[in-house]
Amino acid sequence: MNTLSSHVLDTTLGKPAHGIALTLTLPDGNTLSGKTDSDGRFNNWALESDNGFPAGVYTLRFHCKPYLVKAHGSSFYPHIDITFELEENGGHYHVPLLISPFGFSSYRGS
């Protein structure tokens, strides 16, 4: 069974980025949405089944502009898309995002 979580950190402030809207596009084109909590984390995806995420290619969109404009006054990025592939029975996938008004980085976390 595959599970998925994310964590957004503001590297300029050195703090979690709370309140960032997320849109996850599933392999079949359907979408799920959520928002980072006060610790910049999200893992409460409203899946239709308890079997976790099936294998396939996903895109996680971070709608970061409202947060960055509020926190820093500007944002080069209206949103950031991270596209990744989940394998069959790959376990837990964690997709962190490190952001600043003019840069970002991501990696597969644990």
Phi and psi restraints in degrees (range 20) as a CNS / XPLOR table:
assign (resid 1 and name C) (resid 2 and name N)
       (resid 2 and name CA) (resid 2 and name C) 1.0 -99.1 20.0 2
assign (resid 2 and name N) (resid 2 and name CA)
       (resid 2 and name C) (resid 3 and name N) 1.0 136.8 20.0 2
assign (resid 2 and name C) (resid 3 and name N)
       (resid 3 and name CA) (resid 3 and name C) 1.0 -123.1 20.0 2
assign (resid 3 and name N) (resid 3 and name CA)
       (resid 3 and name C) (resid 4 and name N) 1.0 162.1 20.0 2
assign (resid 3 and name C) (resid 4 and name N)
       (resid 4 and name CA) (resid 4 and name C) 1.0 -142.8 20.0 2
assign (resid 4 and name N) (resid 4 and name CA)
       (resid 4 and name C) (resid 5 and name N) 1.0 134.8 20.0 2
assign (resid 4 and name C) (resid 5 and name N)
       (resid 5 and name CA) (resid 5 and name C) 1.0 -139.8 20.0 2
assign (resid 5 and name N) (resid 5 and name CA)
       (resid 5 and name C) (resid 6 and name N) 1.0 166.3 20.0 2
assign (resid 5 and name C) (resid 6 and name N)
       (resid 6 and name CA) (resid 6 and name C) 1.0 -144.9 20.0 2
assign (resid 6 and name N) (resid 6 and name CA)
       (resid 6 and name C) (resid 7 and name N) 1.0 159.8 20.0 2
assign (resid 6 and name C) (resid 7 and name N)
       (resid 7 and name CA) (resid 7 and name C) 1.0 -147.4 20.0 2
assign (resid 7 and name N) (resid 7 and name CA)
       (resid 7 and name C) (resid 8 and name N) 1.0 129.1 20.0 2
assign (resid 7 and name C) (resid 8 and name N)
       (resid 8 and name CA) (resid 8 and name C) 1.0 -115.7 20.0 2
assign (resid 8 and name N) (resid 8 and name CA)
       (resid 8 and name C) (resid 9 and name N) 1.0 125.6 20.0 2
assign (resid 8 and name C) (resid 9 and name N)
       (resid 9 and name CA) (resid 9 and name C) 1.0 -119.2 20.0 2
assign (resid 9 and name N) (resid 9 and name CA)
       (resid 9 and name C) (resid 10 and name N) 1.0 134.5 20.0 2
assign (resid 9 and name C) (resid 10 and name N)
       (resid 10 and name CA) (resid 10 and name C) 1.0 -88.2 20.0 2
assign (resid 10 and name N) (resid 10 and name CA)
       (resid 10 and name C) (resid 11 and name N) 1.0 106.5 20.0 2
assign (resid 10 and name C) (resid 11 and name N)
       (resid 11 and name CA) (resid 11 and name C) 1.0 -74.0 20.0 2
assign (resid 11 and name N) (resid 11 and name CA)
       (resid 11 and name C) (resid 12 and name N) 1.0 -19.1 20.0 2
assign (resid 11 and name C) (resid 12 and name N)
       (resid 12 and name CA) (resid 12 and name C) 1.0 -73.0 20.0 2
assign (resid 12 and name N) (resid 12 and name CA)
       (resid 12 and name C) (resid 13 and name N) 1.0 -42.9 20.0 2
assign (resid 12 and name C) (resid 13 and name N)
       (resid 13 and name CA) (resid 13 and name C) 1.0 -89.8 20.0 2
assign (resid 13 and name N) (resid 13 and name CA)
       (resid 13 and name C) (resid 14 and name N) 1.0 -18.3 20.0 2
assign (resid 13 and name C) (resid 14 and name N)
       (resid 14 and name CA) (resid 14 and name C) 1.0 69.8 20.0 2
assign (resid 14 and name N) (resid 14 and name CA)
       (resid 14 and name C) (resid 15 and name N) 1.0 33.1 20.0 2
assign (resid 14 and name C) (resid 15 and name N)
       (resid 15 and name CA) (resid 15 and name C) 1.0 -137.2 20.0 2
assign (resid 15 and name N) (resid 15 and name CA)
       (resid 15 and name C) (resid 16 and name N) 1.0 162.3 20.0 2
assign (resid 15 and name C) (resid 16 and name N)
       (resid 16 and name CA) (resid 16 and name C) 1.0 -63.4 20.0 2
assign (resid 16 and name N) (resid 16 and name CA)
       (resid 16 and name C) (resid 17 and name N) 1.0 148.4 20.0 2
assign (resid 16 and name C) (resid 17 and name N)
       (resid 17 and name CA) (resid 17 and name C) 1.0 -100.2 20.0 2
assign (resid 17 and name N) (resid 17 and name CA)
       (resid 17 and name C) (resid 18 and name N) 1.0 100.6 20.0 2
assign (resid 17 and name C) (resid 18 and name N)
       (resid 18 and name CA) (resid 18 and name C) 1.0 -94.0 20.0 2
assign (resid 18 and name N) (resid 18 and name CA)
       (resid 18 and name C) (resid 19 and name N) 1.0 150.4 20.0 2
assign (resid 18 and name C) (resid 19 and name N)
       (resid 19 and name CA) (resid 19 and name C) 1.0 83.2 20.0 2
assign (resid 19 and name N) (resid 19 and name CA)
       (resid 19 and name C) (resid 20 and name N) 1.0 13.7 20.0 2
assign (resid 19 and name C) (resid 20 and name N)
       (resid 20 and name CA) (resid 20 and name C) 1.0 -83.0 20.0 2
assign (resid 20 and name N) (resid 20 and name CA)
       (resid 20 and name C) (resid 21 and name N) 1.0 124.6 20.0 2
assign (resid 20 and name C) (resid 21 and name N)
       (resid 21 and name CA) (resid 21 and name C) 1.0 -72.0 20.0 2
assign (resid 21 and name N) (resid 21 and name CA)
       (resid 21 and name C) (resid 22 and name N) 1.0 141.7 20.0 2
assign (resid 21 and name C) (resid 22 and name N)
       (resid 22 and name CA) (resid 22 and name C) 1.0 -125.0 20.0 2
assign (resid 22 and name N) (resid 22 and name CA)
       (resid 22 and name C) (resid 23 and name N) 1.0 141.7 20.0 2
assign (resid 22 and name C) (resid 23 and name N)
       (resid 23 and name CA) (resid 23 and name C) 1.0 -128.8 20.0 2
assign (resid 23 and name N) (resid 23 and name CA)
       (resid 23 and name C) (resid 24 and name N) 1.0 123.2 20.0 2
assign (resid 23 and name C) (resid 24 and name N)
       (resid 24 and name CA) (resid 24 and name C) 1.0 -105.6 20.0 2
assign (resid 24 and name N) (resid 24 and name CA)
       (resid 24 and name C) (resid 25 and name N) 1.0 119.9 20.0 2
assign (resid 24 and name C) (resid 25 and name N)
       (resid 25 and name CA) (resid 25 and name C) 1.0 -95.5 20.0 2
assign (resid 25 and name N) (resid 25 and name CA)
       (resid 25 and name C) (resid 26 and name N) 1.0 122.1 20.0 2
assign (resid 25 and name C) (resid 26 and name N)
       (resid 26 and name CA) (resid 26 and name C) 1.0 -82.9 20.0 2
assign (resid 26 and name N) (resid 26 and name CA)
       (resid 26 and name C) (resid 27 and name N) 1.0 164.6 20.0 2
assign (resid 26 and name C) (resid 27 and name N)
       (resid 27 and name CA) (resid 27 and name C) 1.0 -56.6 20.0 2
assign (resid 27 and name N) (resid 27 and name CA)
       (resid 27 and name C) (resid 28 and name N) 1.0 -28.9 20.0 2
assign (resid 27 and name C) (resid 28 and name N)
       (resid 28 and name CA) (resid 28 and name C) 1.0 -86.5 20.0 2
assign (resid 28 and name N) (resid 28 and name CA)
       (resid 28 and name C) (resid 29 and name N) 1.0 2.8 20.0 2
assign (resid 28 and name C) (resid 29 and name N)
       (resid 29 and name CA) (resid 29 and name C) 1.0 93.4 20.0 2
assign (resid 29 and name N) (resid 29 and name CA)
       (resid 29 and name C) (resid 30 and name N) 1.0 -14.0 20.0 2
assign (resid 29 and name C) (resid 30 and name N)
       (resid 30 and name CA) (resid 30 and name C) 1.0 -68.5 20.0 2
assign (resid 30 and name N) (resid 30 and name CA)
       (resid 30 and name C) (resid 31 and name N) 1.0 160.6 20.0 2
assign (resid 30 and name C) (resid 31 and name N)
       (resid 31 and name CA) (resid 31 and name C) 1.0 -127.5 20.0 2
assign (resid 31 and name N) (resid 31 and name CA)
       (resid 31 and name C) (resid 32 and name N) 1.0 153.2 20.0 2
assign (resid 31 and name C) (resid 32 and name N)
       (resid 32 and name CA) (resid 32 and name C) 1.0 -125.8 20.0 2
assign (resid 32 and name N) (resid 32 and name CA)
       (resid 32 and name C) (resid 33 and name N) 1.0 155.2 20.0 2
assign (resid 32 and name C) (resid 33 and name N)
       (resid 33 and name CA) (resid 33 and name C) 1.0 -136.5 20.0 2
assign (resid 33 and name N) (resid 33 and name CA)
       (resid 33 and name C) (resid 34 and name N) 1.0 162.6 20.0 2
assign (resid 33 and name C) (resid 34 and name N)
       (resid 34 and name CA) (resid 34 and name C) 1.0 -168.1 20.0 2
assign (resid 34 and name N) (resid 34 and name CA)
       (resid 34 and name C) (resid 35 and name N) 1.0 -173.4 20.0 2
assign (resid 34 and name C) (resid 35 and name N)
       (resid 35 and name CA) (resid 35 and name C) 1.0 -148.2 20.0 2
assign (resid 35 and name N) (resid 35 and name CA)
       (resid 35 and name C) (resid 36 and name N) 1.0 138.4 20.0 2
assign (resid 35 and name C) (resid 36 and name N)
       (resid 36 and name CA) (resid 36 and name C) 1.0 -64.8 20.0 2
assign (resid 36 and name N) (resid 36 and name CA)
       (resid 36 and name C) (resid 37 and name N) 1.0 144.0 20.0 2
assign (resid 36 and name C) (resid 37 and name N)
       (resid 37 and name CA) (resid 37 and name C) 1.0 -84.0 20.0 2
assign (resid 37 and name N) (resid 37 and name CA)
       (resid 37 and name C) (resid 38 and name N) 1.0 -170.7 20.0 2
assign (resid 37 and name C) (resid 38 and name N)
       (resid 38 and name CA) (resid 38 and name C) 1.0 -64.2 20.0 2
assign (resid 38 and name N) (resid 38 and name CA)
       (resid 38 and name C) (resid 39 and name N) 1.0 -18.2 20.0 2
assign (resid 38 and name C) (resid 39 and name N)
       (resid 39 and name CA) (resid 39 and name C) 1.0 -99.1 20.0 2
assign (resid 39 and name N) (resid 39 and name CA)
       (resid 39 and name C) (resid 40 and name N) 1.0 9.3 20.0 2
assign (resid 39 and name C) (resid 40 and name N)
       (resid 40 and name CA) (resid 40 and name C) 1.0 75.8 20.0 2
assign (resid 40 and name N) (resid 40 and name CA)
       (resid 40 and name C) (resid 41 and name N) 1.0 15.4 20.0 2
assign (resid 40 and name C) (resid 41 and name N)
       (resid 41 and name CA) (resid 41 and name C) 1.0 -109.3 20.0 2
assign (resid 41 and name N) (resid 41 and name CA)
       (resid 41 and name C) (resid 42 and name N) 1.0 155.5 20.0 2
assign (resid 41 and name C) (resid 42 and name N)
       (resid 42 and name CA) (resid 42 and name C) 1.0 -151.8 20.0 2
assign (resid 42 and name N) (resid 42 and name CA)
       (resid 42 and name C) (resid 43 and name N) 1.0 133.8 20.0 2
assign (resid 42 and name C) (resid 43 and name N)
       (resid 43 and name CA) (resid 43 and name C) 1.0 -151.6 20.0 2
assign (resid 43 and name N) (resid 43 and name CA)
       (resid 43 and name C) (resid 44 and name N) 1.0 14.1 20.0 2
assign (resid 43 and name C) (resid 44 and name N)
       (resid 44 and name CA) (resid 44 and name C) 1.0 -99.5 20.0 2
assign (resid 44 and name N) (resid 44 and name CA)
       (resid 44 and name C) (resid 45 and name N) 1.0 57.9 20.0 2
assign (resid 44 and name C) (resid 45 and name N)
       (resid 45 and name CA) (resid 45 and name C) 1.0 -71.7 20.0 2
assign (resid 45 and name N) (resid 45 and name CA)
       (resid 45 and name C) (resid 46 and name N) 1.0 133.4 20.0 2
assign (resid 45 and name C) (resid 46 and name N)
       (resid 46 and name CA) (resid 46 and name C) 1.0 -85.1 20.0 2
assign (resid 46 and name N) (resid 46 and name CA)
       (resid 46 and name C) (resid 47 and name N) 1.0 80.0 20.0 2
assign (resid 46 and name C) (resid 47 and name N)
       (resid 47 and name CA) (resid 47 and name C) 1.0 -79.9 20.0 2
assign (resid 47 and name N) (resid 47 and name CA)
       (resid 47 and name C) (resid 48 and name N) 1.0 146.6 20.0 2
assign (resid 47 and name C) (resid 48 and name N)
       (resid 48 and name CA) (resid 48 and name C) 1.0 -72.4 20.0 2
assign (resid 48 and name N) (resid 48 and name CA)
       (resid 48 and name C) (resid 49 and name N) 1.0 -24.0 20.0 2
assign (resid 48 and name C) (resid 49 and name N)
       (resid 49 and name CA) (resid 49 and name C) 1.0 -126.4 20.0 2
assign (resid 49 and name N) (resid 49 and name CA)
       (resid 49 and name C) (resid 50 and name N) 1.0 161.2 20.0 2
assign (resid 49 and name C) (resid 50 and name N)
       (resid 50 and name CA) (resid 50 and name C) 1.0 -88.2 20.0 2
assign (resid 50 and name N) (resid 50 and name CA)
       (resid 50 and name C) (resid 51 and name N) 1.0 11.2 20.0 2
assign (resid 50 and name C) (resid 51 and name N)
       (resid 51 and name CA) (resid 51 and name C) 1.0 -88.6 20.0 2
assign (resid 51 and name N) (resid 51 and name CA)
       (resid 51 and name C) (resid 52 and name N) 1.0 6.7 20.0 2
assign (resid 51 and name C) (resid 52 and name N)
       (resid 52 and name CA) (resid 52 and name C) 1.0 76.9 20.0 2
assign (resid 52 and name N) (resid 52 and name CA)
       (resid 52 and name C) (resid 53 and name N) 1.0 -163.8 20.0 2
assign (resid 52 and name C) (resid 53 and name N)
       (resid 53 and name CA) (resid 53 and name C) 1.0 -89.7 20.0 2
assign (resid 53 and name N) (resid 53 and name CA)
       (resid 53 and name C) (resid 54 and name N) 1.0 131.2 20.0 2
assign (resid 53 and name C) (resid 54 and name N)
       (resid 54 and name CA) (resid 54 and name C) 1.0 -72.6 20.0 2
assign (resid 54 and name N) (resid 54 and name CA)
       (resid 54 and name C) (resid 55 and name N) 1.0 161.7 20.0 2
assign (resid 54 and name C) (resid 55 and name N)
       (resid 55 and name CA) (resid 55 and name C) 1.0 -60.8 20.0 2
assign (resid 55 and name N) (resid 55 and name CA)
       (resid 55 and name C) (resid 56 and name N) 1.0 148.6 20.0 2
assign (resid 55 and name C) (resid 56 and name N)
       (resid 56 and name CA) (resid 56 and name C) 1.0 149.6 20.0 2
assign (resid 56 and name N) (resid 56 and name CA)
       (resid 56 and name C) (resid 57 and name N) 1.0 -177.9 20.0 2
assign (resid 56 and name C) (resid 57 and name N)
       (resid 57 and name CA) (resid 57 and name C) 1.0 -96.3 20.0 2
assign (resid 57 and name N) (resid 57 and name CA)
       (resid 57 and name C) (resid 58 and name N) 1.0 129.9 20.0 2
assign (resid 57 and name C) (resid 58 and name N)
       (resid 58 and name CA) (resid 58 and name C) 1.0 -122.9 20.0 2
assign (resid 58 and name N) (resid 58 and name CA)
       (resid 58 and name C) (resid 59 and name N) 1.0 155.0 20.0 2
assign (resid 58 and name C) (resid 59 and name N)
       (resid 59 and name CA) (resid 59 and name C) 1.0 -127.8 20.0 2
assign (resid 59 and name N) (resid 59 and name CA)
       (resid 59 and name C) (resid 60 and name N) 1.0 125.1 20.0 2
assign (resid 59 and name C) (resid 60 and name N)
       (resid 60 and name CA) (resid 60 and name C) 1.0 -105.6 20.0 2
assign (resid 60 and name N) (resid 60 and name CA)
       (resid 60 and name C) (resid 61 and name N) 1.0 115.4 20.0 2
assign (resid 60 and name C) (resid 61 and name N)
       (resid 61 and name CA) (resid 61 and name C) 1.0 -100.2 20.0 2
assign (resid 61 and name N) (resid 61 and name CA)
       (resid 61 and name C) (resid 62 and name N) 1.0 126.6 20.0 2
assign (resid 61 and name C) (resid 62 and name N)
       (resid 62 and name CA) (resid 62 and name C) 1.0 -101.7 20.0 2
assign (resid 62 and name N) (resid 62 and name CA)
       (resid 62 and name C) (resid 63 and name N) 1.0 113.9 20.0 2
assign (resid 62 and name C) (resid 63 and name N)
       (resid 63 and name CA) (resid 63 and name C) 1.0 -85.5 20.0 2
assign (resid 63 and name N) (resid 63 and name CA)
       (resid 63 and name C) (resid 64 and name N) 1.0 80.1 20.0 2
assign (resid 63 and name C) (resid 64 and name N)
       (resid 64 and name CA) (resid 64 and name C) 1.0 -90.8 20.0 2
assign (resid 64 and name N) (resid 64 and name CA)
       (resid 64 and name C) (resid 65 and name N) 1.0 -15.9 20.0 2
assign (resid 64 and name C) (resid 65 and name N)
       (resid 65 and name CA) (resid 65 and name C) 1.0 -58.0 20.0 2
assign (resid 65 and name N) (resid 65 and name CA)
       (resid 65 and name C) (resid 66 and name N) 1.0 -48.9 20.0 2
assign (resid 65 and name C) (resid 66 and name N)
       (resid 66 and name CA) (resid 66 and name C) 1.0 -57.1 20.0 2
assign (resid 66 and name N) (resid 66 and name CA)
       (resid 66 and name C) (resid 67 and name N) 1.0 -41.7 20.0 2
assign (resid 66 and name C) (resid 67 and name N)
       (resid 67 and name CA) (resid 67 and name C) 1.0 -63.5 20.0 2
assign (resid 67 and name N) (resid 67 and name CA)
       (resid 67 and name C) (resid 68 and name N) 1.0 -50.0 20.0 2
assign (resid 67 and name C) (resid 68 and name N)
       (resid 68 and name CA) (resid 68 and name C) 1.0 -64.8 20.0 2
assign (resid 68 and name N) (resid 68 and name CA)
       (resid 68 and name C) (resid 69 and name N) 1.0 -38.6 20.0 2
assign (resid 68 and name C) (resid 69 and name N)
       (resid 69 and name CA) (resid 69 and name C) 1.0 -64.4 20.0 2
assign (resid 69 and name N) (resid 69 and name CA)
       (resid 69 and name C) (resid 70 and name N) 1.0 -43.8 20.0 2
assign (resid 69 and name C) (resid 70 and name N)
       (resid 70 and name CA) (resid 70 and name C) 1.0 -65.2 20.0 2
assign (resid 70 and name N) (resid 70 and name CA)
       (resid 70 and name C) (resid 71 and name N) 1.0 -43.4 20.0 2
assign (resid 70 and name C) (resid 71 and name N)
       (resid 71 and name CA) (resid 71 and name C) 1.0 -79.8 20.0 2
assign (resid 71 and name N) (resid 71 and name CA)
       (resid 71 and name C) (resid 72 and name N) 1.0 -30.1 20.0 2
assign (resid 71 and name C) (resid 72 and name N)
       (resid 72 and name CA) (resid 72 and name C) 1.0 -131.5 20.0 2
assign (resid 72 and name N) (resid 72 and name CA)
       (resid 72 and name C) (resid 73 and name N) 1.0 -5.9 20.0 2
assign (resid 72 and name C) (resid 73 and name N)
       (resid 73 and name CA) (resid 73 and name C) 1.0 89.0 20.0 2
assign (resid 73 and name N) (resid 73 and name CA)
       (resid 73 and name C) (resid 74 and name N) 1.0 -11.8 20.0 2
assign (resid 73 and name C) (resid 74 and name N)
       (resid 74 and name CA) (resid 74 and name C) 1.0 -161.4 20.0 2
assign (resid 74 and name N) (resid 74 and name CA)
       (resid 74 and name C) (resid 75 and name N) 1.0 164.2 20.0 2
assign (resid 74 and name C) (resid 75 and name N)
       (resid 75 and name CA) (resid 75 and name C) 1.0 -154.2 20.0 2
assign (resid 75 and name N) (resid 75 and name CA)
       (resid 75 and name C) (resid 76 and name N) 1.0 128.4 20.0 2
assign (resid 75 and name C) (resid 76 and name N)
       (resid 76 and name CA) (resid 76 and name C) 1.0 -75.6 20.0 2
assign (resid 76 and name N) (resid 76 and name CA)
       (resid 76 and name C) (resid 77 and name N) 1.0 -25.7 20.0 2
assign (resid 76 and name C) (resid 77 and name N)
       (resid 77 and name CA) (resid 77 and name C) 1.0 -108.9 20.0 2
assign (resid 77 and name N) (resid 77 and name CA)
       (resid 77 and name C) (resid 78 and name N) 1.0 120.1 20.0 2
assign (resid 77 and name C) (resid 78 and name N)
       (resid 78 and name CA) (resid 78 and name C) 1.0 -70.5 20.0 2
assign (resid 78 and name N) (resid 78 and name CA)
       (resid 78 and name C) (resid 79 and name N) 1.0 -32.8 20.0 2
assign (resid 78 and name C) (resid 79 and name N)
       (resid 79 and name CA) (resid 79 and name C) 1.0 -158.9 20.0 2
assign (resid 79 and name N) (resid 79 and name CA)
       (resid 79 and name C) (resid 80 and name N) 1.0 164.2 20.0 2
assign (resid 79 and name C) (resid 80 and name N)
       (resid 80 and name CA) (resid 80 and name C) 1.0 -128.1 20.0 2
assign (resid 80 and name N) (resid 80 and name CA)
       (resid 80 and name C) (resid 81 and name N) 1.0 125.9 20.0 2
assign (resid 80 and name C) (resid 81 and name N)
       (resid 81 and name CA) (resid 81 and name C) 1.0 -104.7 20.0 2
assign (resid 81 and name N) (resid 81 and name CA)
       (resid 81 and name C) (resid 82 and name N) 1.0 129.2 20.0 2
assign (resid 81 and name C) (resid 82 and name N)
       (resid 82 and name CA) (resid 82 and name C) 1.0 -116.7 20.0 2
assign (resid 82 and name N) (resid 82 and name CA)
       (resid 82 and name C) (resid 83 and name N) 1.0 117.5 20.0 2
assign (resid 82 and name C) (resid 83 and name N)
       (resid 83 and name CA) (resid 83 and name C) 1.0 -106.1 20.0 2
assign (resid 83 and name N) (resid 83 and name CA)
       (resid 83 and name C) (resid 84 and name N) 1.0 132.5 20.0 2
assign (resid 83 and name C) (resid 84 and name N)
       (resid 84 and name CA) (resid 84 and name C) 1.0 -148.7 20.0 2
assign (resid 84 and name N) (resid 84 and name CA)
       (resid 84 and name C) (resid 85 and name N) 1.0 166.1 20.0 2
assign (resid 84 and name C) (resid 85 and name N)
       (resid 85 and name CA) (resid 85 and name C) 1.0 -119.8 20.0 2
assign (resid 85 and name N) (resid 85 and name CA)
       (resid 85 and name C) (resid 86 and name N) 1.0 128.5 20.0 2
assign (resid 85 and name C) (resid 86 and name N)
       (resid 86 and name CA) (resid 86 and name C) 1.0 -95.0 20.0 2
assign (resid 86 and name N) (resid 86 and name CA)
       (resid 86 and name C) (resid 87 and name N) 1.0 136.2 20.0 2
assign (resid 86 and name C) (resid 87 and name N)
       (resid 87 and name CA) (resid 87 and name C) 1.0 -93.3 20.0 2
assign (resid 87 and name N) (resid 87 and name CA)
       (resid 87 and name C) (resid 88 and name N) 1.0 160.4 20.0 2
assign (resid 87 and name C) (resid 88 and name N)
       (resid 88 and name CA) (resid 88 and name C) 1.0 -60.8 20.0 2
assign (resid 88 and name N) (resid 88 and name CA)
       (resid 88 and name C) (resid 89 and name N) 1.0 127.5 20.0 2
assign (resid 88 and name C) (resid 89 and name N)
       (resid 89 and name CA) (resid 89 and name C) 1.0 52.9 20.0 2
assign (resid 89 and name N) (resid 89 and name CA)
       (resid 89 and name C) (resid 90 and name N) 1.0 41.9 20.0 2
assign (resid 89 and name C) (resid 90 and name N)
       (resid 90 and name CA) (resid 90 and name C) 1.0 -79.4 20.0 2
assign (resid 90 and name N) (resid 90 and name CA)
       (resid 90 and name C) (resid 91 and name N) 1.0 -9.2 20.0 2
assign (resid 90 and name C) (resid 91 and name N)
       (resid 91 and name CA) (resid 91 and name C) 1.0 87.8 20.0 2
assign (resid 91 and name N) (resid 91 and name CA)
       (resid 91 and name C) (resid 92 and name N) 1.0 -142.8 20.0 2
assign (resid 91 and name C) (resid 92 and name N)
       (resid 92 and name CA) (resid 92 and name C) 1.0 -91.0 20.0 2
assign (resid 92 and name N) (resid 92 and name CA)
       (resid 92 and name C) (resid 93 and name N) 1.0 132.6 20.0 2
assign (resid 92 and name C) (resid 93 and name N)
       (resid 93 and name CA) (resid 93 and name C) 1.0 -114.6 20.0 2
assign (resid 93 and name N) (resid 93 and name CA)
       (resid 93 and name C) (resid 94 and name N) 1.0 132.7 20.0 2
assign (resid 93 and name C) (resid 94 and name N)
       (resid 94 and name CA) (resid 94 and name C) 1.0 -124.4 20.0 2
assign (resid 94 and name N) (resid 94 and name CA)
       (resid 94 and name C) (resid 95 and name N) 1.0 126.2 20.0 2
assign (resid 94 and name C) (resid 95 and name N)
       (resid 95 and name CA) (resid 95 and name C) 1.0 -118.3 20.0 2
assign (resid 95 and name N) (resid 95 and name CA)
       (resid 95 and name C) (resid 96 and name N) 1.0 90.5 20.0 2
assign (resid 95 and name C) (resid 96 and name N)
       (resid 96 and name CA) (resid 96 and name C) 1.0 -80.0 20.0 2
assign (resid 96 and name N) (resid 96 and name CA)
       (resid 96 and name C) (resid 97 and name N) 1.0 152.8 20.0 2
assign (resid 96 and name C) (resid 97 and name N)
       (resid 97 and name CA) (resid 97 and name C) 1.0 -132.3 20.0 2
assign (resid 97 and name N) (resid 97 and name CA)
       (resid 97 and name C) (resid 98 and name N) 1.0 127.2 20.0 2
assign (resid 97 and name C) (resid 98 and name N)
       (resid 98 and name CA) (resid 98 and name C) 1.0 -104.7 20.0 2
assign (resid 98 and name N) (resid 98 and name CA)
       (resid 98 and name C) (resid 99 and name N) 1.0 123.0 20.0 2
assign (resid 98 and name C) (resid 99 and name N)
       (resid 99 and name CA) (resid 99 and name C) 1.0 -127.6 20.0 2
assign (resid 99 and name N) (resid 99 and name CA)
       (resid 99 and name C) (resid 100 and name N) 1.0 155.6 20.0 2
assign (resid 99 and name C) (resid 100 and name N)
       (resid 100 and name CA) (resid 100 and name C) 1.0 -146.6 20.0 2
assign (resid 100 and name N) (resid 100 and name CA)
       (resid 100 and name C) (resid 101 and name N) 1.0 171.4 20.0 2
assign (resid 100 and name C) (resid 101 and name N)
       (resid 101 and name CA) (resid 101 and name C) 1.0 -57.5 20.0 2
assign (resid 101 and name N) (resid 101 and name CA)
       (resid 101 and name C) (resid 102 and name N) 1.0 -26.3 20.0 2
assign (resid 101 and name C) (resid 102 and name N)
       (resid 102 and name CA) (resid 102 and name C) 1.0 -129.6 20.0 2
assign (resid 102 and name N) (resid 102 and name CA)
       (resid 102 and name C) (resid 103 and name N) 1.0 20.0 20.0 2
assign (resid 102 and name C) (resid 103 and name N)
       (resid 103 and name CA) (resid 103 and name C) 1.0 -164.8 20.0 2
assign (resid 103 and name N) (resid 103 and name CA)
       (resid 103 and name C) (resid 104 and name N) 1.0 159.1 20.0 2
assign (resid 103 and name C) (resid 104 and name N)
       (resid 104 and name CA) (resid 104 and name C) 1.0 -154.8 20.0 2
assign (resid 104 and name N) (resid 104 and name CA)
       (resid 104 and name C) (resid 105 and name N) 1.0 161.9 20.0 2
assign (resid 104 and name C) (resid 105 and name N)
       (resid 105 and name CA) (resid 105 and name C) 1.0 -151.1 20.0 2
assign (resid 105 and name N) (resid 105 and name CA)
       (resid 105 and name C) (resid 106 and name N) 1.0 149.8 20.0 2
assign (resid 105 and name C) (resid 106 and name N)
       (resid 106 and name CA) (resid 106 and name C) 1.0 -144.6 20.0 2
assign (resid 106 and name N) (resid 106 and name CA)
       (resid 106 and name C) (resid 107 and name N) 1.0 163.4 20.0 2
assign (resid 106 and name C) (resid 107 and name N)
       (resid 107 and name CA) (resid 107 and name C) 1.0 -162.1 20.0 2
assign (resid 107 and name N) (resid 107 and name CA)
       (resid 107 and name C) (resid 108 and name N) 1.0 168.0 20.0 2
assign (resid 107 and name C) (resid 108 and name N)
       (resid 108 and name CA) (resid 108 and name C) 1.0 -85.4 20.0 2
assign (resid 108 and name N) (resid 108 and name CA)
       (resid 108 and name C) (resid 109 and name N) 1.0 115.1 20.0 2
assign (resid 108 and name C) (resid 109 and name N)
       (resid 109 and name CA) (resid 109 and name C) 1.0 -91.4 20.0 2
assign (resid 109 and name N) (resid 109 and name CA)
       (resid 109 and name C) (resid 110 and name N) 1.0 -165.8 20.0 2
